[in-house]
Amino acid sequence: MSKYLFLVVFLLASCSSESVELVVERESPVVQGISLAENVGIETLGGVLTPILKVGCSLPCELSQIFSTAEDNQGQITITLIRGSSKRASEGINLGRFEINGIAPAPRGKPQIKVVFGASNGSIWLAASDVGGQSKIRLTKVE
């Protein structure tokens, strides 16, 4: 059964639980110089590349978004990270599929998982934490 991702977008200044971090692409060719050379984003419904870190943002840069679940008691969220300039995810460079596991059982939409997308020191990275502190989050690359 495929899990759909429910995305609520807003900036968050702080979080109340421990964060886990994962380097996605070391020595990335787009994280050189003073600004990001390509968009870095997620694949959304219909194969669309939705930019999170936009081309031209000053380095280092990061942006956080809140993700939640689409089903009751959903224990994981999957994110496909892409970099590129096209609006189609299939035309970009797939940086991998990442699972955020360990989400505590709750009604759909209730878990608030903060994901930070970042570009610094030549690398693209992700970090994740549970805003409410109810879950012990794990972040892993699955492909």
C-alpha positions as CSV (number, residue, x, y, z in Angstrom):
1,M,0.0,0.0,0.0
2,S,1.5,3.3,-0.9
3,K,1.7,6.1,1.7
4,Y,0.8,9.6,0.6
5,L,2.5,12.4,2.2
6,F,0.5,15.2,3.8
7,L,2.6,18.4,3.7
8,V,2.1,21.4,5.8
9,V,4.5,24.1,4.9
10,F,5.7,26.7,7.4
11,L,8.9,27.9,9.0
12,L,9.6,26.8,12.5
13,A,12.1,28.5,14.8
14,S,12.8,25.7,17.2
15,C,12.0,22.1,18.0
16,S,11.4,20.3,21.2
17,S,13.0,17.0,20.5
18,E,16.4,15.6,19.4
19,S,17.2,15.9,15.7
20,V,18.8,13.3,13.5
21,E,20.9,14.4,10.6
22,L,22.0,12.7,7.4
23,V,24.4,13.9,4.7
24,V,22.8,13.3,1.3
25,E,25.4,14.4,-1.1
26,R,29.0,15.1,-0.1
27,E,31.0,17.5,-2.3
28,S,27.9,18.4,-4.2
29,P,28.7,20.3,-7.4
30,V,25.8,22.7,-6.7
31,V,27.0,23.6,-3.2
32,Q,30.2,25.5,-4.3
33,G,30.9,29.2,-4.2
34,I,28.5,31.7,-2.6
35,S,25.1,30.6,-3.8
36,L,23.3,27.4,-4.6
37,A,23.7,26.5,-8.3
38,E,20.5,24.3,-8.7
39,N,17.2,23.8,-6.9
40,V,17.0,21.0,-4.3
41,G,13.5,19.8,-3.6
42,I,11.2,16.9,-3.1
43,E,9.2,14.8,-5.6
44,T,5.5,15.4,-5.1
45,L,2.3,14.0,-6.5
46,G,2.5,13.7,-10.3
47,G,6.3,13.5,-10.5
48,V,6.7,17.3,-9.9
49,L,9.9,18.7,-8.5
50,T,8.9,21.0,-5.7
51,P,11.9,23.2,-4.8
52,I,12.8,23.6,-1.2
53,L,16.2,25.2,-1.4
54,K,16.1,27.4,-4.5
55,V,18.8,28.2,-6.9
56,G,20.6,31.4,-6.0
57,C,20.1,31.1,-2.2
58,S,23.2,32.3,-0.3
59,L,25.3,29.5,1.1
60,P,25.0,28.2,3.7
61,C,21.3,27.8,3.4
62,E,18.6,25.8,5.1
63,L,14.8,25.6,5.3
64,S,12.5,23.6,7.4
65,Q,9.1,22.2,6.6
66,I,6.6,20.3,8.7
67,F,5.4,16.9,7.4
68,S,2.6,14.8,8.8
69,T,0.9,11.5,8.1
70,A,-1.9,10.7,5.6
71,E,-3.1,7.6,7.5
72,D,-4.0,6.8,11.1
73,N,-1.0,5.1,12.9
74,Q,1.3,5.6,10.0
75,G,4.8,4.9,11.4
76,Q,6.9,6.4,8.5
77,I,7.1,9.1,5.9
78,T,9.1,8.7,2.7
79,I,10.7,11.7,0.9
80,T,12.4,11.6,-2.5
81,L,15.0,14.3,-2.8
82,I,15.9,15.7,-6.2
83,R,18.2,18.4,-7.5
84,G,17.8,20.1,-10.8
85,S,16.2,23.0,-12.7
86,S,13.3,21.3,-14.4
87,K,9.8,21.1,-13.0
88,R,9.7,17.4,-13.6
89,A,11.4,15.3,-11.0
90,S,12.3,12.7,-13.6
91,E,14.5,15.2,-15.4
92,G,16.5,16.1,-12.2
93,I,19.2,14.1,-10.4
94,N,17.7,11.8,-7.8
95,L,19.6,12.2,-4.6
96,G,17.7,9.2,-3.0
97,R,14.6,8.1,-1.2
98,F,14.7,8.7,2.5
99,E,12.4,7.2,5.2
100,I,11.6,9.0,8.4
101,N,10.7,6.1,10.8
102,G,9.7,5.9,14.4
103,I,6.6,8.1,14.3
104,A,4.5,7.3,17.3
105,P,1.0,6.0,16.5
106,A,-1.5,8.8,16.1
107,P,-4.5,9.9,14.0
108,R,-3.6,11.1,10.5
109,G,-2.3,14.6,10.3
110,K,-1.5,14.8,14.1
111,P,2.3,14.0,14.0
112,Q,4.4,17.0,13.3
113,I,7.7,16.0,11.9
114,K,10.1,18.9,11.2
115,V,12.5,18.2,8.3
116,V,15.3,20.6,7.7
117,F,16.8,20.7,4.2
118,G,20.3,22.2,4.1
119,A,23.3,23.1,1.9
120,S,26.6,23.9,3.5
121,N,30.3,23.0,3.6
122,G,30.0,21.5,0.1
123,S,27.2,19.1,1.1
124,I,23.4,18.7,0.9
125,W,21.9,17.3,4.1
126,L,18.6,16.5,5.8
127,A,17.7,16.6,9.5
128,A,14.4,15.4,11.1
129,S,12.8,15.7,14.5
130,D,9.4,15.3,16.1
131,V,8.1,18.8,17.0
132,G,5.9,17.3,19.8
133,G,8.7,15.1,21.2
134,Q,6.4,12.0,21.1
135,S,8.5,10.0,18.6
136,K,12.0,8.7,18.5
137,I,12.8,9.6,14.9
138,R,15.2,7.7,12.6
139,L,16.2,9.0,9.2
140,T,17.6,6.5,6.7
141,K,18.4,6.4,3.0
142,V,16.5,3.5,1.3
143,E,17.7,3.9,-2.3
